[in-house]
Amino acid sequence: MKVVKYELEGKIEINGKTTTIKRKYRHLKSAKDYIREITGSEVKWSEDKDKVIAERKGQGVTMTFEIKRTRLVKPKKEKQEKQEKQPPKEEKKEDQKPVENSPAEEKKS
């Protein structure tokens, strides 16, 4: 199971108008392919610990993309649920009493 996801945030500025893009990916390669498709060519990547940044400038166009790596954490089951389920089993054992005299034994006497 994949425990990492990548969040893409991009800003495209064309002649003073700004457009923002936000997407989520399971694989870094998919996010990079999307950026290459939008820019139309190869982009220089600068990598930090949990960020990958790409910038592309042209005539009247500025594109900046930031890919953040986030770690997924499974929610832990609470111990209280387990404790609540166990007491009913103990009560069933107390309700059952051993049979001392059966009706067949009384007839023989």
Phi and psi restraints in degrees (range 20) as a CNS / XPLOR table:
assign (resid 1 and name C) (resid 2 and name N)
       (resid 2 and name CA) (resid 2 and name C) 1.0 -76.7 20.0 2
assign (resid 2 and name N) (resid 2 and name CA)
       (resid 2 and name C) (resid 3 and name N) 1.0 130.2 20.0 2
assign (resid 2 and name C) (resid 3 and name N)
       (resid 3 and name CA) (resid 3 and name C) 1.0 -111.1 20.0 2
assign (resid 3 and name N) (resid 3 and name CA)
       (resid 3 and name C) (resid 4 and name N) 1.0 11.4 20.0 2
assign (resid 3 and name C) (resid 4 and name N)
       (resid 4 and name CA) (resid 4 and name C) 1.0 -130.7 20.0 2
assign (resid 4 and name N) (resid 4 and name CA)
       (resid 4 and name C) (resid 5 and name N) 1.0 142.4 20.0 2
assign (resid 4 and name C) (resid 5 and name N)
       (resid 5 and name CA) (resid 5 and name C) 1.0 -130.8 20.0 2
assign (resid 5 and name N) (resid 5 and name CA)
       (resid 5 and name C) (resid 6 and name N) 1.0 157.8 20.0 2
assign (resid 5 and name C) (resid 6 and name N)
       (resid 6 and name CA) (resid 6 and name C) 1.0 -119.8 20.0 2
assign (resid 6 and name N) (resid 6 and name CA)
       (resid 6 and name C) (resid 7 and name N) 1.0 128.8 20.0 2
assign (resid 6 and name C) (resid 7 and name N)
       (resid 7 and name CA) (resid 7 and name C) 1.0 -108.5 20.0 2
assign (resid 7 and name N) (resid 7 and name CA)
       (resid 7 and name C) (resid 8 and name N) 1.0 122.3 20.0 2
assign (resid 7 and name C) (resid 8 and name N)
       (resid 8 and name CA) (resid 8 and name C) 1.0 -100.4 20.0 2
assign (resid 8 and name N) (resid 8 and name CA)
       (resid 8 and name C) (resid 9 and name N) 1.0 127.3 20.0 2
assign (resid 8 and name C) (resid 9 and name N)
       (resid 9 and name CA) (resid 9 and name C) 1.0 -125.4 20.0 2
assign (resid 9 and name N) (resid 9 and name CA)
       (resid 9 and name C) (resid 10 and name N) 1.0 121.8 20.0 2
assign (resid 9 and name C) (resid 10 and name N)
       (resid 10 and name CA) (resid 10 and name C) 1.0 -129.4 20.0 2
assign (resid 10 and name N) (resid 10 and name CA)
       (resid 10 and name C) (resid 11 and name N) 1.0 146.1 20.0 2
assign (resid 10 and name C) (resid 11 and name N)
       (resid 11 and name CA) (resid 11 and name C) 1.0 -125.2 20.0 2
assign (resid 11 and name N) (resid 11 and name CA)
       (resid 11 and name C) (resid 12 and name N) 1.0 125.1 20.0 2
assign (resid 11 and name C) (resid 12 and name N)
       (resid 12 and name CA) (resid 12 and name C) 1.0 -117.2 20.0 2
assign (resid 12 and name N) (resid 12 and name CA)
       (resid 12 and name C) (resid 13 and name N) 1.0 121.8 20.0 2
assign (resid 12 and name C) (resid 13 and name N)
       (resid 13 and name CA) (resid 13 and name C) 1.0 -116.0 20.0 2
assign (resid 13 and name N) (resid 13 and name CA)
       (resid 13 and name C) (resid 14 and name N) 1.0 116.7 20.0 2
assign (resid 13 and name C) (resid 14 and name N)
       (resid 14 and name CA) (resid 14 and name C) 1.0 -121.5 20.0 2
assign (resid 14 and name N) (resid 14 and name CA)
       (resid 14 and name C) (resid 15 and name N) 1.0 113.2 20.0 2
assign (resid 14 and name C) (resid 15 and name N)
       (resid 15 and name CA) (resid 15 and name C) 1.0 49.1 20.0 2
assign (resid 15 and name N) (resid 15 and name CA)
       (resid 15 and name C) (resid 16 and name N) 1.0 43.6 20.0 2
assign (resid 15 and name C) (resid 16 and name N)
       (resid 16 and name CA) (resid 16 and name C) 1.0 91.2 20.0 2
assign (resid 16 and name N) (resid 16 and name CA)
       (resid 16 and name C) (resid 17 and name N) 1.0 -11.4 20.0 2
assign (resid 16 and name C) (resid 17 and name N)
       (resid 17 and name CA) (resid 17 and name C) 1.0 -95.6 20.0 2
assign (resid 17 and name N) (resid 17 and name CA)
       (resid 17 and name C) (resid 18 and name N) 1.0 131.4 20.0 2
assign (resid 17 and name C) (resid 18 and name N)
       (resid 18 and name CA) (resid 18 and name C) 1.0 -110.8 20.0 2
assign (resid 18 and name N) (resid 18 and name CA)
       (resid 18 and name C) (resid 19 and name N) 1.0 135.3 20.0 2
assign (resid 18 and name C) (resid 19 and name N)
       (resid 19 and name CA) (resid 19 and name C) 1.0 -123.0 20.0 2
assign (resid 19 and name N) (resid 19 and name CA)
       (resid 19 and name C) (resid 20 and name N) 1.0 135.6 20.0 2
assign (resid 19 and name C) (resid 20 and name N)
       (resid 20 and name CA) (resid 20 and name C) 1.0 -111.9 20.0 2
assign (resid 20 and name N) (resid 20 and name CA)
       (resid 20 and name C) (resid 21 and name N) 1.0 138.2 20.0 2
assign (resid 20 and name C) (resid 21 and name N)
       (resid 21 and name CA) (resid 21 and name C) 1.0 -122.7 20.0 2
assign (resid 21 and name N) (resid 21 and name CA)
       (resid 21 and name C) (resid 22 and name N) 1.0 131.8 20.0 2
assign (resid 21 and name C) (resid 22 and name N)
       (resid 22 and name CA) (resid 22 and name C) 1.0 -132.5 20.0 2
assign (resid 22 and name N) (resid 22 and name CA)
       (resid 22 and name C) (resid 23 and name N) 1.0 126.1 20.0 2
assign (resid 22 and name C) (resid 23 and name N)
       (resid 23 and name CA) (resid 23 and name C) 1.0 -145.1 20.0 2
assign (resid 23 and name N) (resid 23 and name CA)
       (resid 23 and name C) (resid 24 and name N) 1.0 161.5 20.0 2
assign (resid 23 and name C) (resid 24 and name N)
       (resid 24 and name CA) (resid 24 and name C) 1.0 -123.5 20.0 2
assign (resid 24 and name N) (resid 24 and name CA)
       (resid 24 and name C) (resid 25 and name N) 1.0 140.4 20.0 2
assign (resid 24 and name C) (resid 25 and name N)
       (resid 25 and name CA) (resid 25 and name C) 1.0 -133.3 20.0 2
assign (resid 25 and name N) (resid 25 and name CA)
       (resid 25 and name C) (resid 26 and name N) 1.0 154.3 20.0 2
assign (resid 25 and name C) (resid 26 and name N)
       (resid 26 and name CA) (resid 26 and name C) 1.0 -89.4 20.0 2
assign (resid 26 and name N) (resid 26 and name CA)
       (resid 26 and name C) (resid 27 and name N) 1.0 -24.8 20.0 2
assign (resid 26 and name C) (resid 27 and name N)
       (resid 27 and name CA) (resid 27 and name C) 1.0 -124.4 20.0 2
assign (resid 27 and name N) (resid 27 and name CA)
       (resid 27 and name C) (resid 28 and name N) 1.0 140.3 20.0 2
assign (resid 27 and name C) (resid 28 and name N)
       (resid 28 and name CA) (resid 28 and name C) 1.0 -64.2 20.0 2
assign (resid 28 and name N) (resid 28 and name CA)
       (resid 28 and name C) (resid 29 and name N) 1.0 -36.2 20.0 2
assign (resid 28 and name C) (resid 29 and name N)
       (resid 29 and name CA) (resid 29 and name C) 1.0 -60.5 20.0 2
assign (resid 29 and name N) (resid 29 and name CA)
       (resid 29 and name C) (resid 30 and name N) 1.0 -40.2 20.0 2
assign (resid 29 and name C) (resid 30 and name N)
       (resid 30 and name CA) (resid 30 and name C) 1.0 -63.6 20.0 2
assign (resid 30 and name N) (resid 30 and name CA)
       (resid 30 and name C) (resid 31 and name N) 1.0 -41.0 20.0 2
assign (resid 30 and name C) (resid 31 and name N)
       (resid 31 and name CA) (resid 31 and name C) 1.0 -65.6 20.0 2
assign (resid 31 and name N) (resid 31 and name CA)
       (resid 31 and name C) (resid 32 and name N) 1.0 -42.8 20.0 2
assign (resid 31 and name C) (resid 32 and name N)
       (resid 32 and name CA) (resid 32 and name C) 1.0 -66.4 20.0 2
assign (resid 32 and name N) (resid 32 and name CA)
       (resid 32 and name C) (resid 33 and name N) 1.0 -38.2 20.0 2
assign (resid 32 and name C) (resid 33 and name N)
       (resid 33 and name CA) (resid 33 and name C) 1.0 -62.9 20.0 2
assign (resid 33 and name N) (resid 33 and name CA)
       (resid 33 and name C) (resid 34 and name N) 1.0 -39.3 20.0 2
assign (resid 33 and name C) (resid 34 and name N)
       (resid 34 and name CA) (resid 34 and name C) 1.0 -62.8 20.0 2
assign (resid 34 and name N) (resid 34 and name CA)
       (resid 34 and name C) (resid 35 and name N) 1.0 -42.0 20.0 2
assign (resid 34 and name C) (resid 35 and name N)
       (resid 35 and name CA) (resid 35 and name C) 1.0 -65.9 20.0 2
assign (resid 35 and name N) (resid 35 and name CA)
       (resid 35 and name C) (resid 36 and name N) 1.0 -41.7 20.0 2
assign (resid 35 and name C) (resid 36 and name N)
       (resid 36 and name CA) (resid 36 and name C) 1.0 -61.8 20.0 2
assign (resid 36 and name N) (resid 36 and name CA)
       (resid 36 and name C) (resid 37 and name N) 1.0 -37.7 20.0 2
assign (resid 36 and name C) (resid 37 and name N)
       (resid 37 and name CA) (resid 37 and name C) 1.0 -66.1 20.0 2
assign (resid 37 and name N) (resid 37 and name CA)
       (resid 37 and name C) (resid 38 and name N) 1.0 -41.4 20.0 2
assign (resid 37 and name C) (resid 38 and name N)
       (resid 38 and name CA) (resid 38 and name C) 1.0 -69.7 20.0 2
assign (resid 38 and name N) (resid 38 and name CA)
       (resid 38 and name C) (resid 39 and name N) 1.0 -45.6 20.0 2
assign (resid 38 and name C) (resid 39 and name N)
       (resid 39 and name CA) (resid 39 and name C) 1.0 -75.3 20.0 2
assign (resid 39 and name N) (resid 39 and name CA)
       (resid 39 and name C) (resid 40 and name N) 1.0 -26.9 20.0 2
assign (resid 39 and name C) (resid 40 and name N)
       (resid 40 and name CA) (resid 40 and name C) 1.0 85.8 20.0 2
assign (resid 40 and name N) (resid 40 and name CA)
       (resid 40 and name C) (resid 41 and name N) 1.0 2.8 20.0 2
assign (resid 40 and name C) (resid 41 and name N)
       (resid 41 and name CA) (resid 41 and name C) 1.0 -160.6 20.0 2
assign (resid 41 and name N) (resid 41 and name CA)
       (resid 41 and name C) (resid 42 and name N) 1.0 -177.3 20.0 2
assign (resid 41 and name C) (resid 42 and name N)
       (resid 42 and name CA) (resid 42 and name C) 1.0 -70.8 20.0 2
assign (resid 42 and name N) (resid 42 and name CA)
       (resid 42 and name C) (resid 43 and name N) 1.0 149.8 20.0 2
assign (resid 42 and name C) (resid 43 and name N)
       (resid 43 and name CA) (resid 43 and name C) 1.0 -126.7 20.0 2
assign (resid 43 and name N) (resid 43 and name CA)
       (resid 43 and name C) (resid 44 and name N) 1.0 145.8 20.0 2
assign (resid 43 and name C) (resid 44 and name N)
       (resid 44 and name CA) (resid 44 and name C) 1.0 -81.0 20.0 2
assign (resid 44 and name N) (resid 44 and name CA)
       (resid 44 and name C) (resid 45 and name N) 1.0 131.3 20.0 2
assign (resid 44 and name C) (resid 45 and name N)
       (resid 45 and name CA) (resid 45 and name C) 1.0 -106.3 20.0 2
assign (resid 45 and name N) (resid 45 and name CA)
       (resid 45 and name C) (resid 46 and name N) 1.0 135.5 20.0 2
assign (resid 45 and name C) (resid 46 and name N)
       (resid 46 and name CA) (resid 46 and name C) 1.0 -119.4 20.0 2
assign (resid 46 and name N) (resid 46 and name CA)
       (resid 46 and name C) (resid 47 and name N) 1.0 125.3 20.0 2
assign (resid 46 and name C) (resid 47 and name N)
       (resid 47 and name CA) (resid 47 and name C) 1.0 -110.5 20.0 2
assign (resid 47 and name N) (resid 47 and name CA)
       (resid 47 and name C) (resid 48 and name N) 1.0 135.9 20.0 2
assign (resid 47 and name C) (resid 48 and name N)
       (resid 48 and name CA) (resid 48 and name C) 1.0 -112.6 20.0 2
assign (resid 48 and name N) (resid 48 and name CA)
       (resid 48 and name C) (resid 49 and name N) 1.0 -163.5 20.0 2
assign (resid 48 and name C) (resid 49 and name N)
       (resid 49 and name CA) (resid 49 and name C) 1.0 -60.6 20.0 2
assign (resid 49 and name N) (resid 49 and name CA)
       (resid 49 and name C) (resid 50 and name N) 1.0 -57.8 20.0 2
assign (resid 49 and name C) (resid 50 and name N)
       (resid 50 and name CA) (resid 50 and name C) 1.0 -120.7 20.0 2
assign (resid 50 and name N) (resid 50 and name CA)
       (resid 50 and name C) (resid 51 and name N) 1.0 15.5 20.0 2
assign (resid 50 and name C) (resid 51 and name N)
       (resid 51 and name CA) (resid 51 and name C) 1.0 -132.5 20.0 2
assign (resid 51 and name N) (resid 51 and name CA)
       (resid 51 and name C) (resid 52 and name N) 1.0 146.4 20.0 2
assign (resid 51 and name C) (resid 52 and name N)
       (resid 52 and name CA) (resid 52 and name C) 1.0 -126.3 20.0 2
assign (resid 52 and name N) (resid 52 and name CA)
       (resid 52 and name C) (resid 53 and name N) 1.0 125.4 20.0 2
assign (resid 52 and name C) (resid 53 and name N)
       (resid 53 and name CA) (resid 53 and name C) 1.0 -119.2 20.0 2
assign (resid 53 and name N) (resid 53 and name CA)
       (resid 53 and name C) (resid 54 and name N) 1.0 136.4 20.0 2
assign (resid 53 and name C) (resid 54 and name N)
       (resid 54 and name CA) (resid 54 and name C) 1.0 -130.9 20.0 2
assign (resid 54 and name N) (resid 54 and name CA)
       (resid 54 and name C) (resid 55 and name N) 1.0 137.7 20.0 2
assign (resid 54 and name C) (resid 55 and name N)
       (resid 55 and name CA) (resid 55 and name C) 1.0 -131.9 20.0 2
assign (resid 55 and name N) (resid 55 and name CA)
       (resid 55 and name C) (resid 56 and name N) 1.0 143.4 20.0 2
assign (resid 55 and name C) (resid 56 and name N)
       (resid 56 and name CA) (resid 56 and name C) 1.0 -143.3 20.0 2
assign (resid 56 and name N) (resid 56 and name CA)
       (resid 56 and name C) (resid 57 and name N) 1.0 128.5 20.0 2
assign (resid 56 and name C) (resid 57 and name N)
       (resid 57 and name CA) (resid 57 and name C) 1.0 -125.5 20.0 2
assign (resid 57 and name N) (resid 57 and name CA)
       (resid 57 and name C) (resid 58 and name N) 1.0 143.2 20.0 2
assign (resid 57 and name C) (resid 58 and name N)
       (resid 58 and name CA) (resid 58 and name C) 1.0 -147.4 20.0 2
assign (resid 58 and name N) (resid 58 and name CA)
       (resid 58 and name C) (resid 59 and name N) 1.0 -163.7 20.0 2
assign (resid 58 and name C) (resid 59 and name N)
       (resid 59 and name CA) (resid 59 and name C) 1.0 -73.0 20.0 2
assign (resid 59 and name N) (resid 59 and name CA)
       (resid 59 and name C) (resid 60 and name N) 1.0 107.2 20.0 2
assign (resid 59 and name C) (resid 60 and name N)
       (resid 60 and name CA) (resid 60 and name C) 1.0 72.8 20.0 2
assign (resid 60 and name N) (resid 60 and name CA)
       (resid 60 and name C) (resid 61 and name N) 1.0 6.0 20.0 2
assign (resid 60 and name C) (resid 61 and name N)
       (resid 61 and name CA) (resid 61 and name C) 1.0 -127.6 20.0 2
assign (resid 61 and name N) (resid 61 and name CA)
       (resid 61 and name C) (resid 62 and name N) 1.0 130.8 20.0 2
assign (resid 61 and name C) (resid 62 and name N)
       (resid 62 and name CA) (resid 62 and name C) 1.0 -130.8 20.0 2
assign (resid 62 and name N) (resid 62 and name CA)
       (resid 62 and name C) (resid 63 and name N) 1.0 126.2 20.0 2
assign (resid 62 and name C) (resid 63 and name N)
       (resid 63 and name CA) (resid 63 and name C) 1.0 -123.3 20.0 2
assign (resid 63 and name N) (resid 63 and name CA)
       (resid 63 and name C) (resid 64 and name N) 1.0 126.6 20.0 2
assign (resid 63 and name C) (resid 64 and name N)
       (resid 64 and name CA) (resid 64 and name C) 1.0 -128.9 20.0 2
assign (resid 64 and name N) (resid 64 and name CA)
       (resid 64 and name C) (resid 65 and name N) 1.0 132.2 20.0 2
assign (resid 64 and name C) (resid 65 and name N)
       (resid 65 and name CA) (resid 65 and name C) 1.0 -127.4 20.0 2
assign (resid 65 and name N) (resid 65 and name CA)
       (resid 65 and name C) (resid 66 and name N) 1.0 140.3 20.0 2
assign (resid 65 and name C) (resid 66 and name N)
       (resid 66 and name CA) (resid 66 and name C) 1.0 -131.7 20.0 2
assign (resid 66 and name N) (resid 66 and name CA)
       (resid 66 and name C) (resid 67 and name N) 1.0 125.7 20.0 2
assign (resid 66 and name C) (resid 67 and name N)
       (resid 67 and name CA) (resid 67 and name C) 1.0 -111.0 20.0 2
assign (resid 67 and name N) (resid 67 and name CA)
       (resid 67 and name C) (resid 68 and name N) 1.0 118.6 20.0 2
assign (resid 67 and name C) (resid 68 and name N)
       (resid 68 and name CA) (resid 68 and name C) 1.0 -101.8 20.0 2
assign (resid 68 and name N) (resid 68 and name CA)
       (resid 68 and name C) (resid 69 and name N) 1.0 136.2 20.0 2
assign (resid 68 and name C) (resid 69 and name N)
       (resid 69 and name CA) (resid 69 and name C) 1.0 -97.7 20.0 2
assign (resid 69 and name N) (resid 69 and name CA)
       (resid 69 and name C) (resid 70 and name N) 1.0 123.4 20.0 2
assign (resid 69 and name C) (resid 70 and name N)
       (resid 70 and name CA) (resid 70 and name C) 1.0 -123.3 20.0 2
assign (resid 70 and name N) (resid 70 and name CA)
       (resid 70 and name C) (resid 71 and name N) 1.0 142.3 20.0 2
assign (resid 70 and name C) (resid 71 and name N)
       (resid 71 and name CA) (resid 71 and name C) 1.0 -94.5 20.0 2
assign (resid 71 and name N) (resid 71 and name CA)
       (resid 71 and name C) (resid 72 and name N) 1.0 132.1 20.0 2
assign (resid 71 and name C) (resid 72 and name N)
       (resid 72 and name CA) (resid 72 and name C) 1.0 -87.8 20.0 2
assign (resid 72 and name N) (resid 72 and name CA)
       (resid 72 and name C) (resid 73 and name N) 1.0 137.3 20.0 2
assign (resid 72 and name C) (resid 73 and name N)
       (resid 73 and name CA) (resid 73 and name C) 1.0 -120.2 20.0 2
assign (resid 73 and name N) (resid 73 and name CA)
       (resid 73 and name C) (resid 74 and name N) 1.0 128.8 20.0 2
assign (resid 73 and name C) (resid 74 and name N)
       (resid 74 and name CA) (resid 74 and name C) 1.0 -72.0 20.0 2
assign (resid 74 and name N) (resid 74 and name CA)
       (resid 74 and name C) (resid 75 and name N) 1.0 139.6 20.0 2
assign (resid 74 and name C) (resid 75 and name N)
       (resid 75 and name CA) (resid 75 and name C) 1.0 -71.6 20.0 2
assign (resid 75 and name N) (resid 75 and name CA)
       (resid 75 and name C) (resid 76 and name N) 1.0 133.9 20.0 2
assign (resid 75 and name C) (resid 76 and name N)
       (resid 76 and name CA) (resid 76 and name C) 1.0 -84.4 20.0 2
assign (resid 76 and name N) (resid 76 and name CA)
       (resid 76 and name C) (resid 77 and name N) 1.0 142.6 20.0 2
assign (resid 76 and name C) (resid 77 and name N)
       (resid 77 and name CA) (resid 77 and name C) 1.0 -75.3 20.0 2
assign (resid 77 and name N) (resid 77 and name CA)
       (resid 77 and name C) (resid 78 and name N) 1.0 141.8 20.0 2
assign (resid 77 and name C) (resid 78 and name N)
       (resid 78 and name CA) (resid 78 and name C) 1.0 -79.6 20.0 2
assign (resid 78 and name N) (resid 78 and name CA)
       (resid 78 and name C) (resid 79 and name N) 1.0 144.3 20.0 2
assign (resid 78 and name C) (resid 79 and name N)
       (resid 79 and name CA) (resid 79 and name C) 1.0 -72.3 20.0 2
assign (resid 79 and name N) (resid 79 and name CA)
       (resid 79 and name C) (resid 80 and name N) 1.0 -22.5 20.0 2
assign (resid 79 and name C) (resid 80 and name N)
       (resid 80 and name CA) (resid 80 and name C) 1.0 -63.5 20.0 2
assign (resid 80 and name N) (resid 80 and name CA)
       (resid 80 and name C) (resid 81 and name N) 1.0 -36.2 20.0 2
assign (resid 80 and name C) (resid 81 and name N)
       (resid 81 and name CA) (resid 81 and name C) 1.0 -61.4 20.0 2
assign (resid 81 and name N) (resid 81 and name CA)
       (resid 81 and name C) (resid 82 and name N) 1.0 -40.8 20.0 2
assign (resid 81 and name C) (resid 82 and name N)
       (resid 82 and name CA) (resid 82 and name C) 1.0 -66.7 20.0 2
assign (resid 82 and name N) (resid 82 and name CA)
       (resid 82 and name C) (resid 83 and name N) 1.0 -39.9 20.0 2
assign (resid 82 and name C) (resid 83 and name N)
       (resid 83 and name CA) (resid 83 and name C) 1.0 -67.8 20.0 2
assign (resid 83 and name N) (resid 83 and name CA)
       (resid 83 and name C) (resid 84 and name N) 1.0 -35.1 20.0 2
assign (resid 83 and name C) (resid 84 and name N)
       (resid 84 and name CA) (resid 84 and name C) 1.0 -69.2 20.0 2
assign (resid 84 and name N) (resid 84 and name CA)
       (resid 84 and name C) (resid 85 and name N) 1.0 -31.4 20.0 2
assign (resid 84 and name C) (resid 85 and name N)
       (resid 85 and name CA) (resid 85 and name C) 1.0 -77.3 20.0 2
assign (resid 85 and name N) (resid 85 and name CA)
       (resid 85 and name C) (resid 86 and name N) 1.0 -28.0 20.0 2
assign (resid 85 and name C) (resid 86 and name N)
       (resid 86 and name CA) (resid 86 and name C) 1.0 -74.1 20.0 2
assign (resid 86 and name N) (resid 86 and name CA)
       (resid 86 and name C) (resid 87 and name N) 1.0 -41.0 20.0 2
assign (resid 86 and name C) (resid 87 and name N)
       (resid 87 and name CA) (resid 87 and name C) 1.0 -57.9 20.0 2
assign (resid 87 and name N) (resid 87 and name CA)
       (resid 87 and name C) (resid 88 and name N) 1.0 -37.5 20.0 2
assign (resid 87 and name C) (resid 88 and name N)
       (resid 88 and name CA) (resid 88 and name C) 1.0 -59.7 20.0 2
assign (resid 88 and name N) (resid 88 and name CA)
       (resid 88 and name C) (resid 89 and name N) 1.0 -31.2 20.0 2
assign (resid 88 and name C) (resid 89 and name N)
       (resid 89 and name CA) (resid 89 and name C) 1.0 -66.1 20.0 2
assign (resid 89 and name N) (resid 89 and name CA)
       (resid 89 and name C) (resid 90 and name N) 1.0 -37.8 20.0 2
assign (resid 89 and name C) (resid 90 and name N)
       (resid 90 and name CA) (resid 90 and name C) 1.0 -68.8 20.0 2
assign (resid 90 and name N) (resid 90 and name CA)
       (resid 90 and name C) (resid 91 and name N) 1.0 -36.5 20.0 2
assign (resid 90 and name C) (resid 91 and name N)
       (resid 91 and name CA) (resid 91 and name C) 1.0 -65.1 20.0 2
assign (resid 91 and name N) (resid 91 and name CA)
       (resid 91 and name C) (resid 92 and name N) 1.0 -36.0 20.0 2
assign (resid 91 and name C) (resid 92 and name N)
       (resid 92 and name CA) (resid 92 and name C) 1.0 -63.5 20.0 2
assign (resid 92 and name N) (resid 92 and name CA)
       (resid 92 and name C) (resid 93 and name N) 1.0 -37.3 20.0 2
assign (resid 92 and name C) (resid 93 and name N)
       (resid 93 and name CA) (resid 93 and name C) 1.0 -66.2 20.0 2
assign (resid 93 and name N) (resid 93 and name CA)
       (resid 93 and name C) (resid 94 and name N) 1.0 -36.2 20.0 2
assign (resid 93 and name C) (resid 94 and name N)
       (resid 94 and name CA) (resid 94 and name C) 1.0 -71.8 20.0 2
assign (resid 94 and name N) (resid 94 and name CA)
       (resid 94 and name C) (resid 95 and name N) 1.0 -34.1 20.0 2
assign (resid 94 and name C) (resid 95 and name N)
       (resid 95 and name CA) (resid 95 and name C) 1.0 -67.9 20.0 2
assign (resid 95 and name N) (resid 95 and name CA)
       (resid 95 and name C) (resid 96 and name N) 1.0 -31.1 20.0 2
assign (resid 95 and name C) (resid 96 and name N)
       (resid 96 and name CA) (resid 96 and name C) 1.0 -80.9 20.0 2
assign (resid 96 and name N) (resid 96 and name CA)
       (resid 96 and name C) (resid 97 and name N) 1.0 120.3 20.0 2
assign (resid 96 and name C) (resid 97 and name N)
       (resid 97 and name CA) (resid 97 and name C) 1.0 -111.4 20.0 2
assign (resid 97 and name N) (resid 97 and name CA)
       (resid 97 and name C) (resid 98 and name N) 1.0 144.3 20.0 2
assign (resid 97 and name C) (resid 98 and name N)
       (resid 98 and name CA) (resid 98 and name C) 1.0 -70.0 20.0 2
assign (resid 98 and name N) (resid 98 and name CA)
       (resid 98 and name C) (resid 99 and name N) 1.0 146.8 20.0 2
assign (resid 98 and name C) (resid 99 and name N)
       (resid 99 and name CA) (resid 99 and name C) 1.0 -84.2 20.0 2
assign (resid 99 and name N) (resid 99 and name CA)
       (resid 99 and name C) (resid 100 and name N) 1.0 120.9 20.0 2
assign (resid 99 and name C) (resid 100 and name N)
       (resid 100 and name CA) (resid 100 and name C) 1.0 -86.7 20.0 2
assign (resid 100 and name N) (resid 100 and name CA)
       (resid 100 and name C) (resid 101 and name N) 1.0 -52.2 20.0 2
assign (resid 100 and name C) (resid 101 and name N)
       (resid 101 and name CA) (resid 101 and name C) 1.0 -122.2 20.0 2
assign (resid 101 and name N) (resid 101 and name CA)
       (resid 101 and name C) (resid 102 and name N) 1.0 119.7 20.0 2
assign (resid 101 and name C) (resid 102 and name N)
       (resid 102 and name CA) (resid 102 and name C) 1.0 -91.4 20.0 2
assign (resid 102 and name N) (resid 102 and name CA)
       (resid 102 and name C) (resid 103 and name N) 1.0 157.8 20.0 2
assign (resid 102 and name C) (resid 103 and name N)
       (resid 103 and name CA) (resid 103 and name C) 1.0 -61.7 20.0 2
assign (resid 103 and name N) (resid 103 and name CA)
       (resid 103 and name C) (resid 104 and name N) 1.0 -29.2 20.0 2
assign (resid 103 and name C) (resid 104 and name N)
       (resid 104 and name CA) (resid 104 and name C) 1.0 -68.5 20.0 2
assign (resid 104 and name N) (resid 104 and name CA)
       (resid 104 and name C) (resid 105 and name N) 1.0 -35.8 20.0 2
assign (resid 104 and name C) (resid 105 and name N)
       (resid 105 and name CA) (resid 105 and name C) 1.0 -71.0 20.0 2
assign (resid 105 and name N) (resid 105 and name CA)
       (resid 105 and name C) (resid 106 and name N) 1.0 -33.8 20.0 2
assign (resid 105 and name C) (resid 106 and name N)
       (resid 106 and name CA) (resid 106 and name C) 1.0 -67.3 20.0 2
assign (resid 106 and name N) (resid 106 and name CA)
       (resid 106 and name C) (resid 107 and name N) 1.0 -35.3 20.0 2
assign (resid 106 and name C) (resid 107 and name N)
       (resid 107 and name CA) (resid 107 and name C) 1.0 -68.7 20.0 2
assign (resid 107 and name N) (resid 107 and name CA)
       (resid 107 and name C) (resid 108 and name N) 1.0 -33.6 20.0 2
assign (resid 107 and name C) (resid 108 and name N)
       (resid 108 and name CA) (resid 108 and name C) 1.0 -68.8 20.0 2
assign (resid 108 and name N) (resid 108 and name CA)
       (resid 108 and name C) (resid 109 and name N) 1.0 -29.7 20.0 2
